[in-house]
Amino acid sequence: MIRPASAKRFSLLGLLAAGTFLAAAMGQPSGPARADDPQGATGEAIIHADDHPENWLTYGRTYSEQRYSPLDQINRDNVGNLKLAWTYEFDSNRGQEGTPLIVDGVMYATTNWSKVKALKADTGELLWAYDPKVPGNIADKGCCDSVNRGAAYWNGKIYVGTFDGRLIALDAKTGKLVWQVNTIPKEAQLGKQRSYTVDIAPRIAKGRVLIGNGGAEFGARGFISAFDAETGKLDWRFFTVPNPKNEPDHAASDSILMSKAYKTWGPKGYWTQQGGGGTVWDSLVYDPVTDLVYIAVGNGSPWNYKYRSEGRGNDLFLGSIVAVKPDTGEYVWHFQATPMDQWDYTSVQQIMTLDLPINGEKRHVIIHAPKNGFFYVIDAKTGQFIQGKNYVYENWAYGLDPKTGRPIFNPEALYTLNGKWWYGIPGPLGAHNFMSLAYSPKTGLVYIPAHQIPFGYKNQVGGFKAHPDSWNVGLDMTKNGLPDTPEARTAYIKDLHGWVLAWDPVKLETVWKIDHKGPWNGGLLATGGDLLFQGLANGEFHAYDATNGKDLFSFNAQSGIIAPPVTYSVNGKQYVAVEVGWGGIYPISMGGVGRTSGWTVNHSYLAVFSLDGTAKLPPMNNMGFLPVKPPADYDTKQVDNGYFQYQTYCQTCHGDNAEGAGVLPDLRWSGSIRHKDAFYNVVGRGALTAYGMDRFDTSMTPDEIESIRQYLLKRANETYQREVDARKNDANIPVNPTLGITQ
């Protein structure tokens, strides 16, 4: 554990801080942070987390966000005896990405739709639940499912961001609302279209709750806000993209944006209407060693560099890490990993701080493995690039400049400038996404949940045009730019991979790896028992030997897992917990791509394991979405336009080429496609708005909506027999070939 210099006098101060922390955890007020105690009781407890490893107090367990726990009761020798201790079923079968917090025997878990559950950490007994009542029509305002990545804890309160843009403070003991604020400022909403969501886990630094947002695919201007943890009052705000008129926002970012960042943008690009992007939707880190907050900044809006910024400049601070002072938000330094971003290569992926020996000298560094496929080691105090190297195969750059860390571009990859089609590896889902890294100080290795998901990049035909209620990225999204041939599909499927990489951050090399075959697997946890825990897209939960990758434990969770595990102890017994539920952008957008069938099953629940567990999973439906023989007739004249409308408005939730993956309804088998009026009631009038299906009558005409129905009928007829045959081949799902449904 990395500690500030003041923590060396811990023997007495640490005991006092721990005592105050326990009082706060029991619901007794500890008071606001004092001038001589800026961290407050919880901040001191997080700094000294290794002195009470039974808890998991913040998103990455410690401020360094290494996701390592020293607990070792469960270890390499006995993990094979791990059993299910208890489960808690969530009330949403959409994707689950949350990191539960554990505070003195109480678990605080967030779920899809920004709901919060407080449970007894040893039994799963529900203590309280809070539903922020996010409106259903907000679901299509976000790119990647209505997920939530976790809560924050500070001095007796739980803080959670909601998908519709609020920050909420709850009493940790009772679950009652203390305060809530709207995190989206008016000055961020300049322009014709803005769509902000919040799914990031808040972080707290020195009594301030830090929160970012998402929305760059729809039109957004990125920022983070710092709110007083006791009152909800805004302390400061930092915008990550300049004001389009180069005017002050009366924010902490004004000076650096106006003096330096603005000149790196083409002044007449579409960023002036779409906000520019740069949303902060995943990683935010406070480092008590440097007393800096590190902001991880996302992609541009629109993605297309030529349309966004006229093909000019580096577009600061897209694809960057920006360091600011936690007390004021004042800019200190930045490092841009992907200048001129045109591939959706966000740098919002996990930031971690380490002390590493570099060239014989111990350095306090940031390590970062963003979407673009390169691993970076950066000086945490100054932002100086130290070293970097690609951790997977990538084809957009030839390498990094050894002095600056700037990519050496492959000219062929600059598709927005050369106008050519580009088969990019990585694609916009990156070589690594939100799935958490882990680091073990025992092995000295960083564990990366990496994957390969290529993408065909192609400029939007006819120039940029923004569509309401849909993605606006400046690309031709039909079939994700991939040729529509069986050969192209087969080649693409062969290029899909997923791994765990055990990466040496000093030598910049893979020591060993685990091949998962397919992508989009869960985050990682490393422990003092020399174990590495991870859930997989195929529904398995594993424990690996952290020294060599040997598979030591496997559990069939009956549903894909993307969330990261945590570990904690209650009354001396160690537990491992993980949220189960596959989702996010890959399952809902890519649908059946990479599968024999588009069919799968998704269940959402919390699974907790111990060495003496006796629980069993309850019975679960394994039938998924069933193919129903569609009407044979459809209007062939409408299907081409229907395909365009579907890919524009429907694809990112219901699957590419109208093939769903089991998270959200597969529209090929929807009863509504059989009747024109029924389909319009759902799509046009919003009959299912309460369930997350927004209305689109202001975005499309009735004829355009009808063309989508005709296209869906075509796709249902084309794929019906394939889906039936896939179920025939699954011994667990007997199929009546006449009806095309399971018996």
N, C-alpha and C positions, 0 to 999 in steps of 0.2 A: 504493500500500500504506500502510495506517495503522500507525504505529509508536508505541510508548510513548516518553515523554521520554528514558528511559535509553538508548534505541536510537540517539540522536543521536551517541554516541561509538562509532560502529560500526567505524571503519576497522581497529582492532586487535581489539576484542572480537568483531566479526563474523567475522573470519578465524579466530580461535581457536575460536569456536562451530562454524563450518563444518567445521573440521578434526576437532573432536571428533565432530561428526555423522557424518562420513565413516567414522570409526573404528567408530562404533556400527552404521552400515549394513553394514559388512563383518563384523559379528558379534563385534567386540572390545568387551568390557564397558566402559562409560563410568562405571559407578557410579550410585548414586541421586542425585537432585537435592540439592544442598547448600543450606544456609541462605542463603549469599550468591549462589546461582545457582538460584533456585526453579523456573525454567522447565526446567532441564536442557538438554542439547545439542539435543534434538529441538524443544523449545519455542522456543529461540532461532532454530533453522532455520526454523520455521514463521513466526515474527515477521518474519524477513528472507527470506521466500519468493521475493521478486522478484529476489534476488541469485543464486538457483539455480533458474530457471524450468523447467529440464529435469525437475524432480521434481513430483510431486503428493502432498504429505505428509499431508494431512488431508482430510476429507470435502468441504469447499468450497474446497480448495487453500490458503486462508489462514484465519486466525481470523475474518476479517470475513465469510467465506462468500459472497463476491461471484461466485464461479465465473467469474472472469476470469483469463486467462493472457496475459502480455505476449509470448509467442512469436508471431513474425510471418513465419517462413519460408514458411508456407502463408498466402496472403493473397488479397485480392480479385482480383488480376491473374492468379494461377495456380491457384486452387482448382478450376477447371474440369478440370485435369489430375489431380486426386486419384484414386487407384486403391487397390484392396484390396491391402494388404501381407501380411496373414496372418489366419487365423481359428483359433479354438479352440472345439471343440464341447463344450457342457456336457452333463452326464448327467441332466438334468431338463428336460422341455419345458413346465414351468410358467413363470409370469411371472418376469422378471428385472428388478430395480430397483436393482442395485448400482452404486456408484461405485468403480472400481478405484483403488488407490493405486500410485504409481510412486516407488520409492526407489532411486536410483543404478542404473538399468537393469533393475531387477526390478519386475514388476507383481504386485500382490496383489489378486485378484478374489474376491469372495464371490458365491455363487449361491443359488438356491432350496434349501431344506433346510439353510441355514446352512453350506454347504461352502465351503472356502477353497482357492484355487489360486494357486501362485507360479509365474510364467512369465517367461522372458526377454523383456523388453519390446520387443526389436527383431526377434525371430524367432518368438515364441510357444512356444518349447520349454518343456515342463513341467519345473520344478525339484523341486517337491513338491506334494502335495495332502493336505488334512486333512478328514476326515469326522467331525463330532461325533456322528453316529448318532442324530439326532433320531427318536424313535419315530413311526411312521406315523400312529398314532391321535391325535397332537397336531394334525394338520392342521385338524380341525374345531373346535379350541379357539380358533382365530383367525378374525377376521371376513373377511380379505381376501387369501387365498392364503398359502402358507408361504414368503413372500419374505424377502429380506435386502437391506438398503440399503447395506451396506459395512462396512469394517473401520477400525481406527485403528492408527497406528504410533507407537511411542515407544521410543527408545533400544534398538534391536535386537529388539523384540518386536512381534508382530501381535496385536491384540485383536479379538474378534468376539463378538457376542451370538448365542445360539442360540434357535431358535423355541420350545424348551421351557423357556426362562427362565434359561439359564446364561450366564456371562461367561467366556470362555476366553482365555488368554494363550499364544501360540505363539512358539517361537524363530524369528525371521524368516529365519535362514539355513537351518535344517533342517526346520522345520515341526513339531518335536516339542513336545508339551504341556509348558508351564512350570507353570501352575496353572489351576484353574477353580473358580468359586464359583456357588452358586445365588443369583440376584439377588432372588428373591421371598421377602420376610420373612414370618414367621408372623403378625405383627400386621396384615399386609395381607389376610390370608385370613379375616378375621372374617365370619361370616354363613354362609348355607346354600350359596351358589354363588359360586365364583370361578374365573376362567379367564384366566390370564396367559400372554402370549406376548411374545417379543422379536424385532423385526425392524429396530429402529433401528440406525444406525451409531453406535458409541461415539464420544465426544469425550474428549480428554484435556486437563486444565488443571492446570498446576503439579504434575505427577507423579501426578495422580488421574484414574482412568478413570471417566467419567460415563456412566450407562446408564439408560434408561427402559424402558417396557413398554407393551403394548397389552392390550385385553380388555374395554373398557367396554360393548360390545354384549352380553357374556355375564354381566357382573357383576364389577366390579373397583374397587379404590381406587388412584388414581394416586400415583406417587412417582418420584423419581430417587434413585440411589445413587451414592456416590463411593468407589471402591476404590483402594487403593495400587497403583500400576502395577507395582511391583517384587514385591510379596508377595501381592496379592489381598485384603489385610485391609480390612474396611469402615472408612472414615474417618468418613463421615456419611451421613445419609439425610434427604430432605425430602419429606413427604407433601403432595399438592396439594389434598386434600379432608380435612375434619376427621374426627377419631375420632367415631363415632356417639354415644358416651357423653360426649363432650367431656372425655376423659381424656388424659393425656400418653402419647405413644408412645415417650418417651425418645429423641426425634429432634430434629434441628435446627429442625423446623417447629413444635414444640410451642407456643411462645409466641404466634406470630401466628395459628395455627389456633384456639387456645383463646380468645384475647382478641378476635379480630376476625372470623375466617371463620365460626366455628360459628353465630353469631347471624344469618348470612345464609341459613341453611337452615331449612326447616320441620322441626321436631324429630321428627315422627312419619312422615315420608315414607318411601317404599320405598328411599331411598338408604341407610337404616340397615341394610337387608338386602343390597342390591345393590352397596354400596361407594361409590356416588356418582359413579364414573367419574374424569374428570380425568387420564386416562392420558397419558404423555409418550412418544409413539410415533414422532416424527420429528425435530423440531428441538431442538437443544441447542447453545448458542453460548457460548464463552468469549471475552471482550473484554479484551485486555491494556491497552487504553487506560483503561478504567474499573476494571479488575481485578474484573469481575463476570461471573457465569454467568447467562445468560438461559434460563429454562425455558419452553418453549412447551407450554401445557396444553390438553388435549382436551375432549371432550364429556361430558355427564352420563350416568349409568347409574341408571335407564333414561333414554332420551331424553326421555320425556314429563315435562314440568315439573310438571304437576299431580300425577301419581302419584309422581314422584321426590321433590318437595319441598313437596307440598301447595299448589303454586302460590304459594309465599311466598319472598321474598328474592331476592338476586342470585346465590346459590350460588357463592361464592368457593371455589376459584380457577378454576372452569370457564371455558373460552374466554378465557384470559388469558395474558399474559407475566409471569413472576415473576422478579425479579432477586435473586440470593443471592451471598454471598461464597464464593469457591472454596475457601478454606482451612477453613471451618467449616460452610458451608451456611446461615449466618445470613441471615434475610430482610432485604432492603433496600427494595424497592418492588414494586408490581404495577400492571399496566394491564389492565383487563378489556374486551375488544372486544365480547363477546356475553353480557351479563347475562341471566339467565332463559332460558338456551339451551334450546330445544325443537325445534331443526331439525338437530341434529348439526353445528353450525357450530364445528368445532374451530379452535383457534388454533395447532395444532402445525405449520402450514405454515412454510416457511423464514423464519428471522430473518436479516437481513443488516445489518451496520453500515456507515455511510457518513459522510463529511464533506460536508455540503451547505450552500450559501448560502441561508439563510432570512431574509427581510426584511433583507438587507444584512449579515447576521452569519453567520459560519461556525459551524455547529453539528455536533457529533458525535452522530449519530442512529441509531436503529433504524428500518428500513423493513420493512413486514410486509403481505403480501397474503393473508389467511387465507380460509377457505371462504366467509365471509359476504358476500364481494363488495366490501368496502371496503378501500381502500389507506390505511395508517396511517404517519405519520411521528412518532416518539416520541423524546424526549430520552434518550440512552443512559445518562446518569448518574443522572437523577432519575425517569425514567418519565413525565415530563410530556407530555401530548398536545400536539403542535405543530399538526398539520393532518391532514386526511383527506378522502377522497372515494370514492364507488363507482367501481370500475374496469370494471365491467360492469353490465348491467341487473340490477336486483334489485327484488323487490316486498315484502320483509318489513319495510322501514324507509323512512321518508321522507328520511332523511339522518342526519348526526351533529351533536350539540351542538357548536358551534364552540369552546367552552371546555373541555369535559370529554372529548369524543370518544364520549360515550355515544350509542347509537342512538336515534333518534326512532321508536318502534315504529308500524307499521301495525296497528291493532287487529284487522283481519281476519286477520292472520297468526298471532295468538295462539290457535291452534286448540285447544290443550290447555285453555284457559280458557273459550273461547266454545263449544266442542263442535262446531264446524263443520268440514267438509272444506276443506282448503286446498291449492291448487295452487301450490307454492312454487318460486320461482326466486331463488337457487339452491336445489337439493335437497340432500340429505345428502352427495352427492359433491362439493358445493361449486362455487364459481366458479374455484377453483384448489385442487389437492390436493397430493400429495407431490412432483409433478414440479417440478424445480428451476428457480428464477429464475436470471437472470444479470444482471450490471451491467457496463457498459463505461465506464471513466473517460474514454475518448476521445470517446464520444458523449454521456456524461452521462445515458444512458437505462437504465432498468430494463426487462428483457424478461420478460414474464409469459406462461407457457403456460396461458391461460385457457380455460374451457369453460362451456357451459350445458347442464345435465342436470336438468330439472325433476323434481318428485316430488309425489305426492298424499299429503298428511299427513292422517291420520285416527286418532282415539283408538281404542285397543284395545277391542273390544266386550266389555262385561261387566266392565270394570275391569281392573286389572293382574293378570296371572298369569304367574309365571315358569315356563318350560319348560326342563327339563334338556337339555343338549347342543344348544341352539339359541339364536338371538338373543333377547334379552329387552329390548325397547326401549319397550314400552308403546304400540305402534302396530298398526293393522290392516295387516299386510304382504301381504294377498292382492292380487295385481296391483299392489303398491306403491301401493295406494289409487287407481289410475286406473280409470275406467269401462271395462268390457269390451265396447267396441263398435269396429267398424272405423273410425268417424269419430274416436273418441278416440285410437285408435292412430295414425292418420294425422296428427292435430293434434300429438300428442306427438313424432312423428318429425321434424316440421317445426321443432320447438323445440330439437332437438339441434344444438349448434354447437361448434366449437373454433377457437381463434385463437392467434397470437402477438401480444401487444400491446407495442409500443415505448412505454413510459410515462415521461413526464417527472415525476420525483419532487418537483420544486420547484413546477412549475405545476399538477401533478395533472391531466394530460391525456394522451390518446393522441396521439402524434405520427404514427404510422403503424401498420398492422396487417396480418397475414397471415391470410387466411381458410382454415382447413383443412376446412371443411364439417362433419366429424364430430368428436366429443370424444375425450378420453383419449389424448392424444399425449404424447410424451416430454419430459423435462427439457431444459434449455438450457445452452450453453457459449458465452461470448464470448471473443474473442481479440484480440491486438494487431494481427493482420492485418485488422482491421475485418470480422471474420466472426462469424456466429452459427450454431451447429450444433444440429440437432434431428432426432430420429427420430420417425416418425409411426405412428399406429395402422394405416395402410394398408400398412405394410411398406417405406416409403421413408425414406432417410436423406438429409438436406438440409444444404447450407451456404447461408446467406443473407448478403447485404450488410447489415452491422449499421447502416449509415447510412440505408438506405431500404427494406430488406426484399426487395430483388430476389433471385430464386432463381438461384444461381450454380452449384450442383452438386446432382445427385440420383443416388442409388444404390438399386437394388431389392434390399432385404435379405431378401425373401421371407418376412418375418414381422414382425408389429407390434413397435414399440419404445416403451417407456415410460421406460427408464433414461436418465440424463443422460450426455452424452459428456464425455470428458476429453481433454486434450492434454499432450504431454511430448516430450522429445527424448532420443535416444541417439546418442552420437558425432557430435553436430552435426546430426542428421536429425530433423525434427519428425514426430510421428505424432498421429493422432486416433483414439481408441478409444471404443467403445460396446458395452454388453451388449444383445443382441437377444433378444426374447422377450416377447410381449404377455401381460398377466395383471393381477392385482389385482382389486379388488372389482367394477369395472364389467364387464369381460368375463365373469367367472364368475357374477355375480349377474344382470345384465341379459340375458345370453344373446343371443337373436335380436332383441331390441328394437332397432329402428332399422335392421334389415337386411331385405333381401328374403327371405333365408334365414338360419337360425341357423348355417349352416356357415361355417367358416373354418379356417385352418391355423396352427399355432403351432410354431415352432422356436426353440431356445435356444442361442445361441453368442456368442462374443466376436468382434467385427469390428474390425480395426485397419487404418487407411488411411495412406498416404504418397504423395508426389508421384511416386515411382518404383516403386510397387507392381506386382507381376506375378501375384498370387494370384487364384484364381477360387473362387467358392462351390462346394462339393461338391454332387452331386445331392441334391435334397430332395424328400421325399414331398409332393405338393400336393393329395392327395385328401381329407384331413380325415376327419370321421366320416360314414360313408355310410348313407343310409337303406335299411333292409331292410324289406320289406313285412311289416307286423305282422299277428298274428291278428285277424280281423274282430270277434270276440266279446269283450265285456267287460260287467261288471256295472254297469249304469247307477245302481243304488241305492247303490253304494259311492263313486262318483266325486266327489261333493261333499265327503264327509269326506276322501277321498284328496287332494283339492285343498288342503284346509286343512292336512293333515299334511305334504304336500309343501312348501307355502310356509313352514311352520314350521321344518321340519328340513332340507330339501334345496335350497331355492331359492337360497340364498346361495353355493352351490358349483356347482350344476348348471343354473342359469339360471331366470329368472322364467318362470312359465307353462310349465315343462318344455321350454324351448328353450335348448340349450347354445350356446356360442360357440367351441368348438374347443379351449379350454384344458384343461378336464376333461371326462370322458365325458358325451355327450348320452344321457340315459337312455332316450329314445324308441327308440333303436336298439340298446340293450343286449340281448344274448341272454338275460339273466337274467329279463327281464319276461315271457318266454314260459312260464315254469314257476314255480309258486307256491313250491316248495321251494327252487329255485335262488335266487329273489329273496330269500327269508328268510335263506338262508345268507349272502348278501352283506350285507344291510341289518341283519338281526337278530343273526346270529352273528359277523359281522366277518370273513368269508373273505378280504377284501382289505385288512385293517388295515395290513399292511406297506406298502401302496401309498398310504396316506393316507385310506382309507375306514374310518371308525370303526364300531363296532357300536352298535346303538340298541335292543337288547332290554330295557334298563333304562329307556328313555325312552318307548317305545311298546309296545302290546300286539301280538301276532301279527295280530289283526284290523285294527289300524290300519296296520300295515306292508303287509298285503294290500290295503288300500284305496288305498294309494299306487300299487301295481302296477296296479290297475284304472284309476286316473286316468292313468297313463302310457300304457296301452294306448289309452285314449280319445284322448289327445293325439297319439299316433303315427298313429292312423287319420285324425285331423283334418288333420294337417300333412304326411302322407306325399307326396301328389301335389305339393304346393307345393315340397317339398324336391327331388323328382325334377326338376320343371320348372326349378328354379333351376340345377341342374347341367346340364340340357340347354342352357340359354342361355349357359353358360360354354364357350367353344370349346376351352378347355384340358382339359376334363373330359368326355369322351364318356360317355354314360349309356345303358345298356340299359334301355329303358322297361318291359320285361316284368319284369325282376328288380329294377329299382330300385337297381342298384349300378353302380359304374364298371367299365368293361372293362379 
